[in-house]
């Protein structure tokens, strides 16, 4: 798969997080090896307002968006979902994120929203 497609996934997740945090929120990107699944987990968490629970099941559907008219097409997460699946991986979303995805001083802070985390699990590339 072209590097350009993979780049779209990360740019989409980071742009969505930037939209969510506004002027004074924080974005956290973490990676860790997943020995059990022989892969890598990459998470993009933010301190934005979070995703309403009623929207969590629809968030990866094409054309679904909670953004204002003119601010998004609702295709970014759907396209990212497809790219990640094509790579043999999975993507999930939690809102609010568990504490392990936000540093302690941001968990439950009254200066930030509940936040959201997107968790991408990818298999390790096979070496030749």
Backbone atoms as SQL, in Angstrom:
CREATE TABLE atoms (id INTEGER PRIMARY KEY, chain TEXT, resi INTEGER, resn TEXT, atom TEXT, x REAL, y REAL, z REAL);
INSERT INTO atoms VALUES
  (1, 'A', 1, 'UNK', 'N', 0.854, -1.177, 0.000),
  (2, 'A', 1, 'UNK', 'CA', 0.000, 0.000, 0.000),
  (3, 'A', 1, 'UNK', 'C', 0.897, 1.236, 0.000),
  (4, 'A', 2, 'UNK', 'N', 0.530, 2.212, -0.751),
  (5, 'A', 2, 'UNK', 'CA', 1.352, 3.413, -0.882),
  (6, 'A', 2, 'UNK', 'C', 1.493, 4.141, 0.451),
  (7, 'A', 3, 'UNK', 'N', 2.687, 4.686, 0.660),
  (8, 'A', 3, 'UNK', 'CA', 2.955, 5.443, 1.887),
  (9, 'A', 3, 'UNK', 'C', 1.985, 6.604, 2.032),
  (10, 'A', 4, 'UNK', 'N', 1.541, 7.145, 0.914),
  (11, 'A', 4, 'UNK', 'CA', 0.606, 8.275, 0.935),
  (12, 'A', 4, 'UNK', 'C', -0.696, 7.905, 1.642),
  (13, 'A', 5, 'UNK', 'N', -1.174, 6.682, 1.434),
  (14, 'A', 5, 'UNK', 'CA', -2.408, 6.233, 2.102),
  (15, 'A', 5, 'UNK', 'C', -2.198, 6.135, 3.607),
  (16, 'A', 6, 'UNK', 'N', -1.061, 5.559, 4.004),
  (17, 'A', 6, 'UNK', 'CA', -0.785, 5.431, 5.440),
  (18, 'A', 6, 'UNK', 'C', -0.658, 6.808, 6.084),
  (19, 'A', 7, 'UNK', 'N', -0.045, 7.728, 5.372),
  (20, 'A', 7, 'UNK', 'CA', 0.105, 9.096, 5.881),
  (21, 'A', 7, 'UNK', 'C', -1.266, 9.737, 6.118),
  (22, 'A', 8, 'UNK', 'N', -2.221, 9.434, 5.246),
  (23, 'A', 8, 'UNK', 'CA', -3.571, 9.986, 5.394),
  (24, 'A', 8, 'UNK', 'C', -4.204, 9.588, 6.730),
  (25, 'A', 9, 'UNK', 'N', -3.949, 8.352, 7.154),
  (26, 'A', 9, 'UNK', 'CA', -4.512, 7.883, 8.422),
  (27, 'A', 9, 'UNK', 'C', -4.026, 8.771, 9.560),
  (28, 'A', 10, 'UNK', 'N', -2.709, 8.960, 9.645),
  (29, 'A', 10, 'UNK', 'CA', -2.141, 9.725, 10.764),
  (30, 'A', 10, 'UNK', 'C', -2.537, 11.192, 10.689),
  (31, 'A', 11, 'UNK', 'N', -2.526, 11.760, 9.494),
  (32, 'A', 11, 'UNK', 'CA', -2.946, 13.162, 9.362),
  (33, 'A', 11, 'UNK', 'C', -4.405, 13.338, 9.733),
  (34, 'A', 12, 'UNK', 'N', -5.248, 12.393, 9.342),
  (35, 'A', 12, 'UNK', 'CA', -6.664, 12.485, 9.692),
  (36, 'A', 12, 'UNK', 'C', -6.868, 12.423, 11.201),
  (37, 'A', 13, 'UNK', 'N', -6.216, 11.463, 11.863),
  (38, 'A', 13, 'UNK', 'CA', -6.376, 11.345, 13.317),
  (39, 'A', 13, 'UNK', 'C', -5.846, 12.586, 14.036),
  (40, 'A', 14, 'UNK', 'N', -4.715, 13.107, 13.594),
  (41, 'A', 14, 'UNK', 'CA', -4.147, 14.304, 14.223),
  (42, 'A', 14, 'UNK', 'C', -4.989, 15.546, 13.939),
  (43, 'A', 15, 'UNK', 'N', -5.500, 15.684, 12.720),
  (44, 'A', 15, 'UNK', 'CA', -6.361, 16.829, 12.405),
  (45, 'A', 15, 'UNK', 'C', -7.665, 16.785, 13.196),
  (46, 'A', 16, 'UNK', 'N', -8.252, 15.588, 13.332),
  (47, 'A', 16, 'UNK', 'CA', -9.476, 15.469, 14.130),
  (48, 'A', 16, 'UNK', 'C', -9.206, 15.841, 15.585),
  (49, 'A', 17, 'UNK', 'N', -8.066, 15.381, 16.114),
  (50, 'A', 17, 'UNK', 'CA', -7.716, 15.716, 17.500),
  (51, 'A', 17, 'UNK', 'C', -7.510, 17.226, 17.641),
  (52, 'A', 18, 'UNK', 'N', -6.849, 17.836, 16.671),
  (53, 'A', 18, 'UNK', 'CA', -6.624, 19.288, 16.714),
  (54, 'A', 18, 'UNK', 'C', -7.954, 20.042, 16.688),
  (55, 'A', 19, 'UNK', 'N', -8.895, 19.591, 15.859),
  (56, 'A', 19, 'UNK', 'CA', -10.224, 20.213, 15.836),
  (57, 'A', 19, 'UNK', 'C', -10.914, 20.064, 17.183),
  (58, 'A', 20, 'UNK', 'N', -10.745, 18.911, 17.822),
  (59, 'A', 20, 'UNK', 'CA', -11.425, 18.625, 19.088),
  (60, 'A', 20, 'UNK', 'C', -10.895, 19.469, 20.242),
  (61, 'A', 21, 'UNK', 'N', -9.599, 19.764, 20.245),
  (62, 'A', 21, 'UNK', 'CA', -9.020, 20.447, 21.408),
  (63, 'A', 21, 'UNK', 'C', -9.162, 21.966, 21.350),
  (64, 'A', 22, 'UNK', 'N', -9.428, 22.511, 20.181),
  (65, 'A', 22, 'UNK', 'CA', -9.545, 23.966, 20.096),
  (66, 'A', 22, 'UNK', 'C', -8.218, 24.651, 20.361),
  (67, 'A', 23, 'UNK', 'N', -8.260, 25.752, 21.089),
  (68, 'A', 23, 'UNK', 'CA', -7.075, 26.580, 21.300),
  (69, 'A', 23, 'UNK', 'C', -6.157, 26.107, 22.425),
  (70, 'A', 24, 'UNK', 'N', -6.694, 25.426, 23.422),
  (71, 'A', 24, 'UNK', 'CA', -5.856, 25.160, 24.596),
  (72, 'A', 24, 'UNK', 'C', -5.889, 23.727, 25.098),
  (73, 'A', 25, 'UNK', 'N', -6.189, 22.792, 24.232),
  (74, 'A', 25, 'UNK', 'CA', -6.158, 21.387, 24.623),
  (75, 'A', 25, 'UNK', 'C', -4.809, 20.774, 24.293),
  (76, 'A', 26, 'UNK', 'N', -4.710, 19.482, 24.511),
  (77, 'A', 26, 'UNK', 'CA', -3.455, 18.768, 24.306),
  (78, 'A', 26, 'UNK', 'C', -3.737, 17.468, 23.552),
  (79, 'A', 27, 'UNK', 'N', -2.800, 17.090, 22.679),
  (80, 'A', 27, 'UNK', 'CA', -2.862, 15.824, 21.949),
  (81, 'A', 27, 'UNK', 'C', -1.689, 14.964, 22.413),
  (82, 'A', 28, 'UNK', 'N', -1.961, 13.694, 22.681),
  (83, 'A', 28, 'UNK', 'CA', -0.928, 12.747, 23.103),
  (84, 'A', 28, 'UNK', 'C', -0.855, 11.619, 22.077),
  (85, 'A', 29, 'UNK', 'N', 0.328, 11.355, 21.564),
  (86, 'A', 29, 'UNK', 'CA', 0.546, 10.244, 20.648),
  (87, 'A', 29, 'UNK', 'C', 1.501, 9.274, 21.338),
  (88, 'A', 30, 'UNK', 'N', 1.098, 8.018, 21.401),
  (89, 'A', 30, 'UNK', 'CA', 1.916, 6.993, 22.048),
  (90, 'A', 30, 'UNK', 'C', 2.018, 5.785, 21.133),
  (91, 'A', 31, 'UNK', 'N', 3.091, 5.057, 21.282),
  (92, 'A', 31, 'UNK', 'CA', 3.208, 3.779, 20.585),
  (93, 'A', 31, 'UNK', 'C', 3.806, 2.768, 21.550),
  (94, 'A', 32, 'UNK', 'N', 3.435, 1.522, 21.353),
  (95, 'A', 32, 'UNK', 'CA', 4.006, 0.446, 22.163),
  (96, 'A', 32, 'UNK', 'C', 3.886, -0.865, 21.386),
  (97, 'A', 33, 'UNK', 'N', 4.792, -1.728, 21.677),
  (98, 'A', 33, 'UNK', 'CA', 4.799, -3.035, 21.032),
  (99, 'A', 33, 'UNK', 'C', 3.749, -3.919, 21.683),
  (100, 'A', 34, 'UNK', 'N', 3.023, -4.632, 20.864),
  (101, 'A', 34, 'UNK', 'CA', 2.024, -5.584, 21.347),
  (102, 'A', 34, 'UNK', 'C', 2.568, -6.980, 21.068),
  (103, 'A', 35, 'UNK', 'N', 3.244, -7.544, 22.053),
  (104, 'A', 35, 'UNK', 'CA', 3.890, -8.840, 21.895),
  (105, 'A', 35, 'UNK', 'C', 2.859, -9.936, 21.606),
  (106, 'A', 36, 'UNK', 'N', 1.747, -9.905, 22.323),
  (107, 'A', 36, 'UNK', 'CA', 0.719, -10.945, 22.186),
  (108, 'A', 36, 'UNK', 'C', 0.189, -11.013, 20.751),
  (109, 'A', 37, 'UNK', 'N', -0.031, -9.875, 20.143),
  (110, 'A', 37, 'UNK', 'CA', -0.559, -9.845, 18.771),
  (111, 'A', 37, 'UNK', 'C', 0.545, -9.714, 17.727),
  (112, 'A', 38, 'UNK', 'N', 1.786, -9.677, 18.171),
  (113, 'A', 38, 'UNK', 'CA', 2.938, -9.504, 17.279),
  (114, 'A', 38, 'UNK', 'C', 2.755, -8.283, 16.397),
  (115, 'A', 39, 'UNK', 'N', 2.493, -7.162, 17.042),
  (116, 'A', 39, 'UNK', 'CA', 2.264, -5.929, 16.311),
  (117, 'A', 39, 'UNK', 'C', 2.641, -4.713, 17.121),
  (118, 'A', 40, 'UNK', 'N', 2.110, -3.610, 16.708),
  (119, 'A', 40, 'UNK', 'CA', 2.350, -2.341, 17.369),
  (120, 'A', 40, 'UNK', 'C', 1.016, -1.633, 17.574),
  (121, 'A', 41, 'UNK', 'N', 0.888, -0.964, 18.709),
  (122, 'A', 41, 'UNK', 'CA', -0.310, -0.176, 19.014),
  (123, 'A', 41, 'UNK', 'C', 0.099, 1.296, 19.020),
  (124, 'A', 42, 'UNK', 'N', -0.632, 2.097, 18.271),
  (125, 'A', 42, 'UNK', 'CA', -0.397, 3.538, 18.238),
  (126, 'A', 42, 'UNK', 'C', -1.699, 4.203, 18.655),
  (127, 'A', 43, 'UNK', 'N', -1.611, 5.110, 19.626),
  (128, 'A', 43, 'UNK', 'CA', -2.818, 5.797, 20.081),
  (129, 'A', 43, 'UNK', 'C', -2.670, 7.302, 19.889),
  (130, 'A', 44, 'UNK', 'N', -3.789, 7.925, 19.540),
  (131, 'A', 44, 'UNK', 'CA', -3.874, 9.381, 19.425),
  (132, 'A', 44, 'UNK', 'C', -5.005, 9.807, 20.355),
  (133, 'A', 45, 'UNK', 'N', -4.619, 10.439, 21.469),
  (134, 'A', 45, 'UNK', 'CA', -5.597, 10.866, 22.481),
  (135, 'A', 45, 'UNK', 'C', -5.627, 12.379, 22.551),
  (136, 'A', 46, 'UNK', 'N', -6.777, 12.928, 22.888),
  (137, 'A', 46, 'UNK', 'CA', -6.887, 14.376, 23.029),
  (138, 'A', 46, 'UNK', 'C', -7.680, 14.730, 24.273),
  (139, 'A', 47, 'UNK', 'N', -7.585, 15.990, 24.676),
  (140, 'A', 47, 'UNK', 'CA', -8.313, 16.486, 25.844),
  (141, 'A', 47, 'UNK', 'C', -9.509, 17.333, 25.422),
  (142, 'A', 48, 'UNK', 'N', -10.062, 17.032, 24.240),
  (143, 'A', 48, 'UNK', 'CA', -11.220, 17.766, 23.733),
  (144, 'A', 48, 'UNK', 'C', -12.504, 17.384, 24.448),
  (145, 'A', 49, 'UNK', 'N', -13.622, 17.753, 23.850),
  (146, 'A', 49, 'UNK', 'CA', -14.930, 17.549, 24.477),
  (147, 'A', 49, 'UNK', 'C', -15.419, 16.109, 24.427),
  (148, 'A', 50, 'UNK', 'N', -14.710, 15.255, 23.703),
  (149, 'A', 50, 'UNK', 'CA', -15.107, 13.857, 23.647),
  (150, 'A', 50, 'UNK', 'C', -16.189, 13.612, 22.615),
  (151, 'A', 51, 'UNK', 'N', -16.522, 12.351, 22.448),
  (152, 'A', 51, 'UNK', 'CA', -17.541, 11.917, 21.502),
  (153, 'A', 51, 'UNK', 'C', -18.729, 11.403, 22.300),
  (154, 'A', 52, 'UNK', 'N', -19.903, 11.901, 21.983),
  (155, 'A', 52, 'UNK', 'CA', -21.122, 11.446, 22.644),
  (156, 'A', 52, 'UNK', 'C', -21.275, 9.939, 22.445),
  (157, 'A', 53, 'UNK', 'N', -21.645, 9.237, 23.491),
  (158, 'A', 53, 'UNK', 'CA', -21.764, 7.767, 23.435),
  (159, 'A', 53, 'UNK', 'C', -22.691, 7.301, 22.311),
  (160, 'A', 54, 'UNK', 'N', -23.707, 8.082, 22.000),
  (161, 'A', 54, 'UNK', 'CA', -24.637, 7.666, 20.939),
  (162, 'A', 54, 'UNK', 'C', -23.990, 7.718, 19.557),
  (163, 'A', 55, 'UNK', 'N', -22.854, 8.429, 19.425),
  (164, 'A', 55, 'UNK', 'CA', -22.159, 8.521, 18.140),
  (165, 'A', 55, 'UNK', 'C', -21.024, 7.516, 17.989),
  (166, 'A', 56, 'UNK', 'N', -20.579, 6.914, 19.081),
  (167, 'A', 56, 'UNK', 'CA', -19.408, 6.034, 19.028),
  (168, 'A', 56, 'UNK', 'C', -19.583, 4.869, 18.049),
  (169, 'A', 57, 'UNK', 'N', -20.767, 4.304, 17.952),
  (170, 'A', 57, 'UNK', 'CA', -21.007, 3.180, 17.049),
  (171, 'A', 57, 'UNK', 'C', -21.087, 3.566, 15.583),
  (172, 'A', 58, 'UNK', 'N', -21.185, 4.859, 15.296),
  (173, 'A', 58, 'UNK', 'CA', -21.335, 5.330, 13.915),
  (174, 'A', 58, 'UNK', 'C', -20.084, 6.026, 13.382),
  (175, 'A', 59, 'UNK', 'N', -19.112, 6.230, 14.236),
  (176, 'A', 59, 'UNK', 'CA', -18.008, 7.135, 13.933),
  (177, 'A', 59, 'UNK', 'C', -17.186, 6.739, 12.701),
  (178, 'A', 60, 'UNK', 'N', -17.157, 5.445, 12.354),
  (179, 'A', 60, 'UNK', 'CA', -16.385, 4.994, 11.198),
  (180, 'A', 60, 'UNK', 'C', -17.249, 4.815, 9.945),
  (181, 'A', 61, 'UNK', 'N', -18.520, 5.158, 10.021),
  (182, 'A', 61, 'UNK', 'CA', -19.413, 5.040, 8.861),
  (183, 'A', 61, 'UNK', 'C', -19.156, 6.179, 7.876),
  (184, 'A', 62, 'UNK', 'N', -19.218, 5.874, 6.564),
  (185, 'A', 62, 'UNK', 'CA', -19.026, 6.939, 5.571),
  (186, 'A', 62, 'UNK', 'C', -20.068, 8.051, 5.734),
  (187, 'A', 63, 'UNK', 'N', -19.620, 9.267, 5.601),
  (188, 'A', 63, 'UNK', 'CA', -20.432, 10.487, 5.636),
  (189, 'A', 63, 'UNK', 'C', -21.005, 10.826, 7.006),
  (190, 'A', 64, 'UNK', 'N', -20.613, 10.093, 8.039),
  (191, 'A', 64, 'UNK', 'CA', -21.061, 10.463, 9.387),
  (192, 'A', 64, 'UNK', 'C', -20.100, 11.509, 9.940),
  (193, 'A', 65, 'UNK', 'N', -20.644, 12.616, 10.391),
  (194, 'A', 65, 'UNK', 'CA', -19.829, 13.665, 10.999),
  (195, 'A', 65, 'UNK', 'C', -20.631, 14.398, 12.061),
  (196, 'A', 66, 'UNK', 'N', -19.933, 14.902, 13.038),
  (197, 'A', 66, 'UNK', 'CA', -20.562, 15.752, 14.049),
  (198, 'A', 66, 'UNK', 'C', -20.069, 17.187, 13.897),
  (199, 'A', 67, 'UNK', 'N', -19.237, 17.404, 12.874),
  (200, 'A', 67, 'UNK', 'CA', -18.696, 18.746, 12.643),
  (201, 'A', 67, 'UNK', 'C', -19.749, 19.625, 11.982),
  (202, 'A', 68, 'UNK', 'N', -19.542, 20.930, 12.120),
  (203, 'A', 68, 'UNK', 'CA', -20.447, 21.893, 11.501),
  (204, 'A', 68, 'UNK', 'C', -20.386, 21.767, 9.984),
  (205, 'A', 69, 'UNK', 'N', -21.453, 22.181, 9.318),
  (206, 'A', 69, 'UNK', 'CA', -21.501, 22.159, 7.853),
  (207, 'A', 69, 'UNK', 'C', -20.304, 22.941, 7.305),
  (208, 'A', 70, 'UNK', 'N', -19.630, 22.339, 6.339),
  (209, 'A', 70, 'UNK', 'CA', -18.468, 22.976, 5.739),
  (210, 'A', 70, 'UNK', 'C', -17.153, 22.669, 6.440),
  (211, 'A', 71, 'UNK', 'N', -17.210, 21.971, 7.582),
  (212, 'A', 71, 'UNK', 'CA', -15.987, 21.674, 8.347),
  (213, 'A', 71, 'UNK', 'C', -15.506, 20.235, 8.164),
  (214, 'A', 72, 'UNK', 'N', -16.310, 19.393, 7.544),
  (215, 'A', 72, 'UNK', 'CA', -15.897, 18.008, 7.350),
  (216, 'A', 72, 'UNK', 'C', -16.901, 17.261, 6.499),
  (217, 'A', 73, 'UNK', 'N', -16.420, 16.223, 5.799),
  (218, 'A', 73, 'UNK', 'CA', -17.292, 15.444, 4.923),
  (219, 'A', 73, 'UNK', 'C', -17.785, 14.160, 5.565),
  (220, 'A', 74, 'UNK', 'N', -17.162, 13.745, 6.651),
  (221, 'A', 74, 'UNK', 'CA', -17.515, 12.479, 7.265),
  (222, 'A', 74, 'UNK', 'C', -16.860, 11.299, 6.573),
  (223, 'A', 75, 'UNK', 'N', -15.808, 11.559, 5.802),
  (224, 'A', 75, 'UNK', 'CA', -15.115, 10.476, 5.104),
  (225, 'A', 75, 'UNK', 'C', -13.770, 10.114, 5.723),
  (226, 'A', 76, 'UNK', 'N', -13.179, 11.008, 6.477),
  (227, 'A', 76, 'UNK', 'CA', -11.832, 10.796, 6.997),
  (228, 'A', 76, 'UNK', 'C', -11.680, 9.531, 7.820),
  (229, 'A', 77, 'UNK', 'N', -12.537, 9.326, 8.812),
  (230, 'A', 77, 'UNK', 'CA', -12.422, 8.138, 9.656),
  (231, 'A', 77, 'UNK', 'C', -12.825, 6.879, 8.913),
  (232, 'A', 78, 'UNK', 'N', -13.774, 6.984, 8.000),
  (233, 'A', 78, 'UNK', 'CA', -14.169, 5.833, 7.195),
  (234, 'A', 78, 'UNK', 'C', -13.019, 5.387, 6.297),
  (235, 'A', 79, 'UNK', 'N', -12.370, 6.323, 5.643),
  (236, 'A', 79, 'UNK', 'CA', -11.224, 6.011, 4.790),
  (237, 'A', 79, 'UNK', 'C', -10.088, 5.437, 5.635),
  (238, 'A', 80, 'UNK', 'N', -9.827, 6.050, 6.788),
  (239, 'A', 80, 'UNK', 'CA', -8.774, 5.556, 7.679),
  (240, 'A', 80, 'UNK', 'C', -9.074, 4.125, 8.122),
  (241, 'A', 81, 'UNK', 'N', -10.308, 3.851, 8.451),
  (242, 'A', 81, 'UNK', 'CA', -10.728, 2.508, 8.848),
  (243, 'A', 81, 'UNK', 'C', -10.388, 1.504, 7.741),
  (244, 'A', 82, 'UNK', 'N', -10.726, 1.850, 6.501),
  (245, 'A', 82, 'UNK', 'CA', -10.457, 0.965, 5.367),
  (246, 'A', 82, 'UNK', 'C', -8.970, 0.733, 5.149),
  (247, 'A', 83, 'UNK', 'N', -8.170, 1.774, 5.248),
  (248, 'A', 83, 'UNK', 'CA', -6.720, 1.656, 5.059),
  (249, 'A', 83, 'UNK', 'C', -6.133, 0.743, 6.127),
  (250, 'A', 84, 'UNK', 'N', -6.547, 0.952, 7.367),
  (251, 'A', 84, 'UNK', 'CA', -6.023, 0.146, 8.476),
  (252, 'A', 84, 'UNK', 'C', -6.425, -1.319, 8.307),
  (253, 'A', 85, 'UNK', 'N', -7.663, -1.568, 7.895),
  (254, 'A', 85, 'UNK', 'CA', -8.110, -2.951, 7.652),
  (255, 'A', 85, 'UNK', 'C', -7.291, -3.583, 6.527),
  (256, 'A', 86, 'UNK', 'N', -7.015, -2.814, 5.459),
  (257, 'A', 86, 'UNK', 'CA', -6.211, -3.327, 4.352),
  (258, 'A', 86, 'UNK', 'C', -4.798, -3.699, 4.800),
  (259, 'A', 87, 'UNK', 'N', -4.303, -3.031, 5.836),
  (260, 'A', 87, 'UNK', 'CA', -2.981, -3.333, 6.377),
  (261, 'A', 87, 'UNK', 'C', -3.017, -4.504, 7.363),
  (262, 'A', 88, 'UNK', 'N', -4.211, -5.063, 7.591),
  (263, 'A', 88, 'UNK', 'CA', -4.356, -6.179, 8.525),
  (264, 'A', 88, 'UNK', 'C', -4.509, -5.741, 9.964),
  (265, 'A', 89, 'UNK', 'N', -4.847, -4.466, 10.171),
  (266, 'A', 89, 'UNK', 'CA', -4.965, -3.936, 11.519),
  (267, 'A', 89, 'UNK', 'C', -6.384, -3.638, 11.935),
  (268, 'A', 90, 'UNK', 'N', -6.503, -2.997, 13.087),
  (269, 'A', 90, 'UNK', 'CA', -7.792, -2.598, 13.651),
  (270, 'A', 90, 'UNK', 'C', -7.675, -1.193, 14.204),
  (271, 'A', 91, 'UNK', 'N', -8.796, -0.480, 14.208),
  (272, 'A', 91, 'UNK', 'CA', -8.864, 0.827, 14.851),
  (273, 'A', 91, 'UNK', 'C', -10.093, 0.843, 15.742),
  (274, 'A', 92, 'UNK', 'N', -9.939, 1.429, 16.927),
  (275, 'A', 92, 'UNK', 'CA', -11.067, 1.549, 17.853),
  (276, 'A', 92, 'UNK', 'C', -11.032, 2.947, 18.467),
  (277, 'A', 93, 'UNK', 'N', -12.149, 3.322, 19.072),
  (278, 'A', 93, 'UNK', 'CA', -12.258, 4.638, 19.694),
  (279, 'A', 93, 'UNK', 'C', -12.880, 4.486, 21.071),
  (280, 'A', 94, 'UNK', 'N', -12.357, 5.249, 22.034),
  (281, 'A', 94, 'UNK', 'CA', -12.904, 5.295, 23.389),
  (282, 'A', 94, 'UNK', 'C', -13.058, 6.756, 23.800),
  (283, 'A', 95, 'UNK', 'N', -14.189, 7.076, 24.375),
  (284, 'A', 95, 'UNK', 'CA', -14.403, 8.432, 24.861),
  (285, 'A', 95, 'UNK', 'C', -15.279, 8.360, 26.099),
  (286, 'A', 96, 'UNK', 'N', -14.736, 8.755, 27.231),
  (287, 'A', 96, 'UNK', 'CA', -13.399, 9.292, 27.481),
  (288, 'A', 96, 'UNK', 'C', -12.348, 8.186, 27.443),
  (289, 'A', 97, 'UNK', 'N', -11.085, 8.589, 27.222),
  (290, 'A', 97, 'UNK', 'CA', -10.024, 7.580, 27.189),
  (291, 'A', 97, 'UNK', 'C', -9.703, 7.053, 28.584),
  (292, 'A', 98, 'UNK', 'N', -9.315, 5.784, 28.681),
  (293, 'A', 98, 'UNK', 'CA', -8.823, 5.267, 29.962),
  (294, 'A', 98, 'UNK', 'C', -7.575, 6.048, 30.386),
  (295, 'A', 99, 'UNK', 'N', -7.302, 6.066, 31.665),
  (296, 'A', 99, 'UNK', 'CA', -6.179, 6.841, 32.209),
  (297, 'A', 99, 'UNK', 'C', -4.844, 6.505, 31.562),
  (298, 'A', 100, 'UNK', 'N', -4.664, 5.276, 31.110),
  (299, 'A', 100, 'UNK', 'CA', -3.378, 4.885, 30.538),
  (300, 'A', 100, 'UNK', 'C', -3.034, 5.645, 29.254),
  (301, 'A', 101, 'UNK', 'N', -4.012, 6.318, 28.652),
  (302, 'A', 101, 'UNK', 'CA', -3.757, 7.050, 27.415),
  (303, 'A', 101, 'UNK', 'C', -3.543, 8.543, 27.631),
  (304, 'A', 102, 'UNK', 'N', -3.763, 9.033, 28.854),
  (305, 'A', 102, 'UNK', 'CA', -3.532, 10.436, 29.176),
  (306, 'A', 102, 'UNK', 'C', -2.643, 10.511, 30.410),
  (307, 'A', 103, 'UNK', 'N', -1.663, 11.412, 30.404),
  (308, 'A', 103, 'UNK', 'CA', -0.863, 11.584, 31.625),
  (309, 'A', 103, 'UNK', 'C', -1.758, 11.983, 32.793),
  (310, 'A', 104, 'UNK', 'N', -1.384, 11.586, 34.006),
  (311, 'A', 104, 'UNK', 'CA', -2.190, 11.797, 35.196),
  (312, 'A', 104, 'UNK', 'C', -2.656, 13.218, 35.421),
  (313, 'A', 105, 'UNK', 'N', -1.834, 14.208, 35.083),
  (314, 'A', 105, 'UNK', 'CA', -2.234, 15.587, 35.338),
  (315, 'A', 105, 'UNK', 'C', -3.309, 16.079, 34.372),
  (316, 'A', 106, 'UNK', 'N', -3.659, 15.297, 33.360),
  (317, 'A', 106, 'UNK', 'CA', -4.720, 15.690, 32.439),
  (318, 'A', 106, 'UNK', 'C', -5.992, 14.898, 32.658),
  (319, 'A', 107, 'UNK', 'N', -5.925, 13.788, 33.363),
  (320, 'A', 107, 'UNK', 'CA', -7.098, 12.965, 33.614),
  (321, 'A', 107, 'UNK', 'C', -8.039, 13.696, 34.568),
  (322, 'A', 108, 'UNK', 'N', -9.257, 13.961, 34.097),
  (323, 'A', 108, 'UNK', 'CA', -10.252, 14.604, 34.944),
  (324, 'A', 108, 'UNK', 'C', -10.001, 16.078, 35.194),
  (325, 'A', 109, 'UNK', 'N', -9.115, 16.690, 34.435),
  (326, 'A', 109, 'UNK', 'CA', -8.824, 18.109, 34.610),
  (327, 'A', 109, 'UNK', 'C', -10.046, 18.948, 34.266),
  (328, 'A', 110, 'UNK', 'N', -10.313, 19.957, 35.063),
  (329, 'A', 110, 'UNK', 'CA', -11.472, 20.809, 34.774),
  (330, 'A', 110, 'UNK', 'C', -11.199, 21.798, 33.647),
  (331, 'A', 111, 'UNK', 'N', -9.958, 21.873, 33.181),
  (332, 'A', 111, 'UNK', 'CA', -9.618, 22.777, 32.083),
  (333, 'A', 111, 'UNK', 'C', -9.723, 22.109, 30.719),
  (334, 'A', 112, 'UNK', 'N', -10.076, 20.844, 30.721),
  (335, 'A', 112, 'UNK', 'CA', -10.172, 20.099, 29.476),
  (336, 'A', 112, 'UNK', 'C', -11.440, 19.267, 29.508),
  (337, 'A', 113, 'UNK', 'N', -11.857, 18.824, 28.328),
  (338, 'A', 113, 'UNK', 'CA', -13.021, 17.951, 28.255),
  (339, 'A', 113, 'UNK', 'C', -12.641, 16.525, 28.612),
  (340, 'A', 114, 'UNK', 'N', -13.596, 15.615, 28.469),
  (341, 'A', 114, 'UNK', 'CA', -13.312, 14.216, 28.805),
  (342, 'A', 114, 'UNK', 'C', -12.340, 13.566, 27.822),
  (343, 'A', 115, 'UNK', 'N', -12.269, 14.083, 26.598),
  (344, 'A', 115, 'UNK', 'CA', -11.307, 13.586, 25.626),
  (345, 'A', 115, 'UNK', 'C', -11.743, 12.330, 24.893),
  (346, 'A', 116, 'UNK', 'N', -10.915, 11.957, 23.937),
  (347, 'A', 116, 'UNK', 'CA', -11.143, 10.799, 23.080),
  (348, 'A', 116, 'UNK', 'C', -9.796, 10.177, 22.766),
  (349, 'A', 117, 'UNK', 'N', -9.770, 8.874, 22.547),
  (350, 'A', 117, 'UNK', 'CA', -8.553, 8.207, 22.074),
  (351, 'A', 117, 'UNK', 'C', -8.917, 7.272, 20.931),
  (352, 'A', 118, 'UNK', 'N', -8.125, 7.329, 19.882),
  (353, 'A', 118, 'UNK', 'CA', -8.195, 6.381, 18.781),
  (354, 'A', 118, 'UNK', 'C', -7.003, 5.448, 18.938),
  (355, 'A', 119, 'UNK', 'N', -7.268, 4.154, 18.920),
  (356, 'A', 119, 'UNK', 'CA', -6.231, 3.150, 19.116),
  (357, 'A', 119, 'UNK', 'C', -6.116, 2.330, 17.842),
  (358, 'A', 120, 'UNK', 'N', -4.917, 2.355, 17.270),
  (359, 'A', 120, 'UNK', 'CA', -4.651, 1.632, 16.023),
  (360, 'A', 120, 'UNK', 'C', -3.721, 0.474, 16.346),
  (361, 'A', 121, 'UNK', 'N', -4.147, -0.734, 16.038),
  (362, 'A', 121, 'UNK', 'CA', -3.322, -1.934, 16.179),
  (363, 'A', 121, 'UNK', 'C', -2.908, -2.386, 14.793),
  (364, 'A', 122, 'UNK', 'N', -1.602, -2.467, 14.568),
  (365, 'A', 122, 'UNK', 'CA', -1.085, -2.899, 13.275),
  (366, 'A', 122, 'UNK', 'C', -0.145, -4.080, 13.460),
  (367, 'A', 123, 'UNK', 'N', -0.177, -5.027, 12.510),
  (368, 'A', 123, 'UNK', 'CA', 0.780, -6.123, 12.590),
  (369, 'A', 123, 'UNK', 'C', 2.174, -5.604, 12.238),
  (370, 'A', 124, 'UNK', 'N', 3.186, -6.232, 12.804),
  (371, 'A', 124, 'UNK', 'CA', 4.559, -5.893, 12.456),
  (372, 'A', 124, 'UNK', 'C', 4.821, -6.386, 11.040),
  (373, 'A', 125, 'UNK', 'N', 5.532, -5.592, 10.237),
  (374, 'A', 125, 'UNK', 'CA', 5.836, -6.071, 8.880),
  (375, 'A', 125, 'UNK', 'C', 6.745, -7.294, 8.941),
  (376, 'A', 126, 'UNK', 'N', 6.520, -8.193, 8.064),
  (377, 'A', 126, 'UNK', 'CA', 7.353, -9.400, 7.998),
  (378, 'A', 126, 'UNK', 'C', 8.651, -9.065, 7.268),
  (379, 'A', 127, 'UNK', 'N', 9.744, -9.515, 7.824),
  (380, 'A', 127, 'UNK', 'CA', 11.037, -9.292, 7.186),
  (381, 'A', 127, 'UNK', 'C', 11.330, -10.430, 6.232),
  (382, 'A', 128, 'UNK', 'N', 12.032, -10.119, 5.183),
  (383, 'A', 128, 'UNK', 'CA', 12.341, -11.122, 4.156),
  (384, 'A', 128, 'UNK', 'C', 13.591, -11.877, 4.509);
